[in-house]
């Protein structure tokens, strides 16, 4: 779901990408402990689709959740946290 969802986003098949990435997030939340970076990655990918769909508030909320997981799991100085902050700035 995760890879296909990302490919669909690139192909501008946003509705199907949203569905696939929503399922990928649900699966990640079942498979991994809360706060796992894989969940953060799924949140970020879904946020990007929501941003592409013009659903700015939803995209921002998802990206904030992703950022918090990355901060807790990797620290404030990690490249992933910086990328997540950049993505959040795009939502403004």
C-alpha positions in Angstrom: 0.0 0.0 0.0 2.8 2.4 1.0 4.8 2.2 -2.3 1.7 2.0 -4.5 0.2 5.0 -2.7 3.4 7.1 -3.3 3.4 6.0 -7.0 -0.2 7.0 -7.3 0.5 10.4 -5.8 3.3 11.0 -8.4 0.8 10.0 -11.1 -1.7 12.5 -9.7 -4.2 9.8 -8.8 -4.8 11.5 -5.6 -8.0 9.9 -4.4 -6.7 6.4 -4.8 -3.3 7.5 -3.3 -5.2 8.8 -0.3 -7.0 5.5 0.2 -3.9 3.4 -0.2 -1.8 5.6 2.2 -4.7 5.7 4.7 -4.6 1.9 4.7 -0.8 1.9 5.0 -1.0 4.2 8.0 -3.6 2.0 9.7 -1.4 -1.1 9.1 1.7 0.7 10.4 -0.2 1.7 13.5 -1.1 -2.0 14.1 2.3 -3.4 13.3 4.6 -1.0 15.1 4.7 0.5 18.6 3.4 4.0 19.0 6.1 6.5 18.2 7.8 4.3 15.7 9.4 6.2 12.7 7.6 4.0 10.2 4.3 5.5 11.5 5.8 9.0 11.1 6.8 8.2 7.5 3.2 7.0 6.8 1.8 10.1 8.3 4.1 12.3 6.3 3.2 10.6 3.0 -0.5 10.9 3.7 0.0 14.6 4.6 1.6 15.2 1.2 -1.4 13.7 -0.6 -3.8 15.8 1.5 -1.7 18.9 0.7 -1.9 18.0 -3.0 -5.7 17.7 -2.6 -5.9 21.1 -1.0 -6.9 19.7 2.4 -4.4 22.0 4.1 -5.7 21.7 7.7 -5.7 17.9 7.5 -2.2 17.8 5.9 -0.8 20.1 8.7 -2.3 18.0 11.5 -0.8 14.8 10.0 2.6 16.5 9.4 2.6 17.7 13.0 2.0 14.2 14.3 4.8 12.9 12.0 7.2 15.6 13.3 6.5 14.8 16.9 7.3 11.2 16.4 10.5 12.0 14.6 11.5 14.5 17.3 11.0 11.9 20.0 12.6 9.0 18.2 15.5 10.8 16.4 16.1 14.0 18.3 15.8 17.6 17.2 19.0 17.7 15.1 18.2 14.8 12.8 17.8 15.4 9.0 14.4 13.8 9.1 13.1 16.3 11.7 14.5 19.1 9.5 12.7 17.7 6.4 9.5 17.4 8.4 9.7 21.0 9.6 10.3 22.0 5.9 7.2 20.0 4.9 5.1 21.6 7.6 6.2 25.1 6.4 4.8 24.2 3.0 1.4 23.8 4.6 1.3 27.4 5.7 
